[in-house]
Amino acid sequence: MLHVTCDLCGKELRGGEDQHYVVRIEAYAVGDPAEITEADLDQDHMEMVGQMLRECEENETEVDLVEPYKNFRFDLCSECHKRFLQDPMARERDQKFDFSKN
């Protein structure tokens, strides 16, 4: 038997007894489609790549590679699903501050 727990509150979700929801999120880089010009075609791109590699080796810096595509899957109980639908980006939660009056 498959054991599923809510990814937000940790409640165990029993198959057939508890309502359970799956939330899937995709995150990917979007670039503006660039128009290819004659100047682009005239450039030596292999030389540019070689120069970039030489600079990385000389500087010995790590290159931050951003994943172009990432997907997420979350299992949610009924209550967490309701909260997610009301505020999917958690904006309200992040903006609540409890400052004391001095």
C-alpha positions as CSV (number, residue, x, y, z in Angstrom):
1,M,0.0,0.0,0.0
2,L,1.2,3.5,-0.9
3,H,1.6,5.9,2.1
4,V,1.0,9.5,1.2
5,T,1.4,12.5,3.5
6,C,0.4,16.1,3.0
7,D,3.5,18.0,1.9
8,L,2.5,21.1,3.9
9,C,1.2,19.9,7.3
10,G,2.4,16.3,7.3
11,K,-1.0,14.7,7.8
12,E,-1.1,11.0,6.7
13,L,-3.5,10.7,3.8
14,R,-5.3,7.3,3.7
15,G,-6.5,6.1,0.3
16,G,-10.2,5.9,0.0
17,E,-10.8,7.7,3.3
18,D,-9.2,11.1,3.0
19,Q,-9.7,13.6,0.1
20,H,-6.3,14.3,-1.4
21,Y,-5.1,16.7,-4.0
22,V,-2.0,16.9,-6.3
23,V,-0.6,20.3,-7.1
24,R,1.9,20.5,-10.0
25,I,4.1,23.5,-10.7
26,E,6.3,24.2,-13.7
27,A,9.1,26.7,-13.6
28,Y,11.1,27.5,-16.8
29,A,13.1,30.3,-18.3
30,V,11.4,32.4,-20.9
31,G,13.5,34.3,-23.4
32,D,12.4,36.7,-26.0
33,P,12.8,35.2,-29.4
34,A,15.7,37.2,-30.9
35,E,15.9,38.0,-34.5
36,I,19.0,36.6,-36.2
37,T,20.9,39.3,-38.0
38,E,23.8,39.2,-40.5
39,A,26.1,40.2,-37.8
40,D,25.1,37.2,-35.7
41,L,25.8,34.9,-38.7
42,D,29.3,36.5,-39.2
43,Q,30.4,36.0,-35.6
44,D,32.7,33.1,-34.7
45,H,30.7,31.5,-31.9
46,M,33.2,28.7,-31.3
47,E,35.8,31.3,-30.6
48,M,33.5,33.0,-28.2
49,V,32.8,29.7,-26.3
50,G,36.6,29.0,-26.2
51,Q,37.3,32.5,-24.8
52,M,34.6,32.0,-22.1
53,L,36.1,28.6,-21.1
54,R,39.6,30.1,-20.9
55,E,38.3,32.9,-18.7
56,C,36.6,30.4,-16.4
57,E,39.8,28.4,-16.1
58,E,41.9,31.5,-15.4
59,N,39.6,32.8,-12.8
60,E,38.8,29.4,-11.4
61,T,35.3,30.5,-10.6
62,E,32.3,28.3,-10.5
63,V,29.7,29.0,-13.1
64,D,26.1,29.2,-11.8
65,L,24.0,27.1,-14.0
66,V,20.3,27.8,-13.8
67,E,18.1,24.9,-14.6
68,P,16.1,25.9,-17.7
69,Y,13.1,23.7,-16.6
70,K,12.0,22.4,-13.2
71,N,8.7,20.8,-12.2
72,F,7.3,20.2,-8.7
73,R,4.6,17.8,-7.4
74,F,3.0,18.3,-4.0
75,D,0.3,16.1,-2.3
76,L,-2.1,18.2,-0.2
77,C,-4.8,17.4,2.3
78,S,-8.2,19.1,1.9
79,E,-7.4,21.9,4.3
80,C,-4.0,22.7,2.9
81,H,-5.5,22.6,-0.6
82,K,-8.1,25.2,0.4
83,R,-5.3,27.4,1.8
84,F,-3.2,27.0,-1.3
85,L,-6.1,28.0,-3.6
86,Q,-6.7,31.1,-1.6
87,D,-3.1,32.2,-1.7
88,P,-1.0,30.1,-4.1
89,M,2.0,32.4,-4.0
90,A,1.9,32.7,-0.1
91,R,1.8,36.5,-0.4
92,E,-0.5,37.1,2.5
93,R,1.6,34.8,4.8
94,D,4.8,36.6,3.9
95,Q,3.3,40.0,4.5
96,K,2.0,39.4,8.0
97,F,4.1,41.1,10.6
98,D,3.3,41.4,14.3
99,F,5.2,44.6,15.4
100,S,4.8,45.7,18.9
101,K,3.8,49.4,19.6
102,N,6.8,51.1,21.2
